[in-house]
C-alpha cells in the first residue's frame, strides 16, 4: 500500500532533514520494517506511533547507525547514511528506550563523558553539564552515581546526555515508558521546550495521548509498515466531524446495544463494557429519547457525557488495533498525562 | 570534531571506572607476585633461576591482566547497552576500539613491571636488553588486549567471556614457551605453539632478559605485530557483523 505524506502547514518553509525511502529490515524470516517511506522536516516534532513490536526501535536503530538496513535509503541532513552511518552522527542525539549511561559514574561525570564523545573541550563540557543538570532538576544529584538514581531521574539524565552536544535532530525512543507520572510530565514539558527551541525531534511512542499532545505530524506504524502519515489536525478531522457520547448504566441487559440499534438506526452503538455504551453519529445526539428507551428496558442511566474524539479513535480506525491492546501497554507505566 | 578528545576521555573513563578500582589494582599486584612465587618455589633452583623464569611471569601477568579485564568490561558494557553510546559517537570504529583497548594495554604494561621491579630486589638485571624488552612488553600487552577484545565480541555474557578466554589462556601457559622451551613440548603439539602470539612475545622476552630466544628477534617482532593487526581487524569485523546487525 502506498502511503502519501500530507505536506501541510507545519512543514511549509522547512527543508527535509531526514528522508527515508523503501527502508526495510529483516531478522531471519521476520520483516521488522517493511519498505517504509517518510520525511521529517527541520524543526518538526515527528511522532512514530505504534504498538510494541511494530518496528519503531528498529527504525530508529537504522536511522542512527546501530542497525544496517537490508533495503532502502536514509538521508540525514543531505548525507547518505546507508552508505556510511557515521557520516551524520554528529548531527544527531539519541535517547534509547532504556537508560544506558554508566552506572559507576556520577550524573555530572556521565554528562561530561558523553560530551567528550562529540569533541567538546573540557570547559564547555562542564558548563553544558551544569546547565543541563539544572534544566532537568538534577543538580542536587550531580555527584551521585547513576546506579543510585531513580528510574525517572535516569531517564531525565539520559535525555540530557542525548542533547549535550546541541544536536540538530533528537531521536527519542519511548521517552516516558515505565517512569512515574511526575517525571513523565516533566519530560514531556522538556520535549516541548526543546521543540520550541528549534530541535527537530523524532519521537517514538505507544502512548497515543502523548503523541497527540506533542507531535506536529504522526506516522502510524503497524507490523513494520506505515499505514498513515499526516498532521495531527488532519488525522483528527474525520473523527471530529462525528458526535460521540458515552452512556454509563446500571442493571444493563445483555442485548441492550442491539435493541438500541434497531430503535435508533441513525446512531451507531458499541458496548464499551458491561456498564458503558458508546453512541456515535454524524448528527446531534438527542439524549432524552435514548435515556427513556434505556430505562424502559430496565436499566438505569447513571451518566451521559459527550466525548471529544481523540487520536486514539483515528488510530483504531486506521490500524484496526483494539483499544484495549494499547491500554494494556499504557498500564505498564508512564501513560498518565 | 576533535576525535582525540573522545579517544582520551574513553581511555580515562575506563581507567577510572575499571582499571584503577582497588580490586583490580590488587589483582594487578597480587597475580604477578603469586606467579613469581609459585614458579620460584617450584623450580627450587635458587635465585639464579629468576632470569629464566622472569620472561614467563611477565608474559603471563600481561596476558591474564589484560584479557580478564577487557573481555569482561566490553561484554558488560555491551550487555547493559552503554556500549551503544560509543557506537553512536561520531568517531570511526577503529579509533573507538583503540580508545577502548588503550586502558587495558596500559594496565598490561603496568602489570608487566610488577615482577620486573620485584626481581630488581632479588637479582642483578644489568644484562637485560631494556631497549628490546620495552617494545616486547608493549607488543605483548597489545596482542593480549586485542585477544581479549576478540573474545569479548565473540560472546554475549560476562561469564562466557571468562570461560572462553580460559579455553585459550591455560593452554597458552604450557604451549608458548613461557617456562620451558617449545623444543621440549611433544612434537605433535608444537605446531599449536606457533599459532599463539604469546609464543613470539615470550621469545623476545627470553632474548632480552637472558639471550635465550629460539627464533630471530626480528621474526618475533614481525609475527607478533602481525597477530595484533589480524586480531584487531577480526574484532572490528565481528563488531560490524554481530553488534551492528
Contacts between the chains, C-beta under 8 A, distances in Angstrom:
chain1	res1	chain2	res2	distance
A	27	B	245	7.9
A	64	B	88	6.0
A	65	B	87	7.1
A	65	B	88	6.8
A	65	B	244	7.3
A	66	B	84	6.1
A	66	B	87	6.1
A	66	B	88	6.9
A	66	B	244	6.3
A	67	B	244	6.6
A	67	B	245	5.8
A	68	B	244	6.1
A	68	B	245	6.8
A	85	B	244	7.7
A	86	B	90	6.2
A	86	B	91	7.8
A	86	B	92	6.6
A	86	B	93	7.7
A	89	B	88	6.2
A	89	B	89	6.7
A	89	B	90	3.9
A	90	B	1	5.9
A	90	B	90	4.0
A	92	B	88	7.8
A	94	B	88	5.3
A	96	B	81	6.8
A	96	B	84	6.6
A	98	B	81	6.2
A	100	B	80	6.8
A	100	B	81	4.0
A	100	B	82	5.0
A	100	B	84	5.8
A	100	B	85	5.9
A	101	B	82	6.5
A	101	B	85	7.4
A	102	B	13	7.3
A	102	B	17	6.5
A	102	B	82	5.4
A	103	B	80	7.2
A	104	B	17	4.8
A	105	B	13	7.2
A	105	B	17	6.5
A	113	B	9	6.0
A	113	B	13	5.3
A	114	B	85	6.8
A	116	B	5	5.4
A	116	B	6	5.8
A	116	B	8	7.8
A	116	B	9	3.5
A	116	B	10	7.8
A	117	B	6	4.9
A	117	B	9	7.3
A	117	B	10	7.5
A	117	B	85	7.2
A	117	B	86	7.0
A	117	B	89	3.8
A	117	B	90	8.0
A	117	B	91	7.2
A	118	B	1	7.0
A	118	B	6	7.5
A	118	B	89	6.8
A	118	B	90	6.7
A	119	B	1	4.4
A	119	B	2	4.2
A	119	B	3	6.9
A	119	B	5	4.8
A	119	B	6	6.2
A	120	B	5	7.2
A	121	B	2	8.0
A	121	B	5	7.0
A	161	B	85	7.6
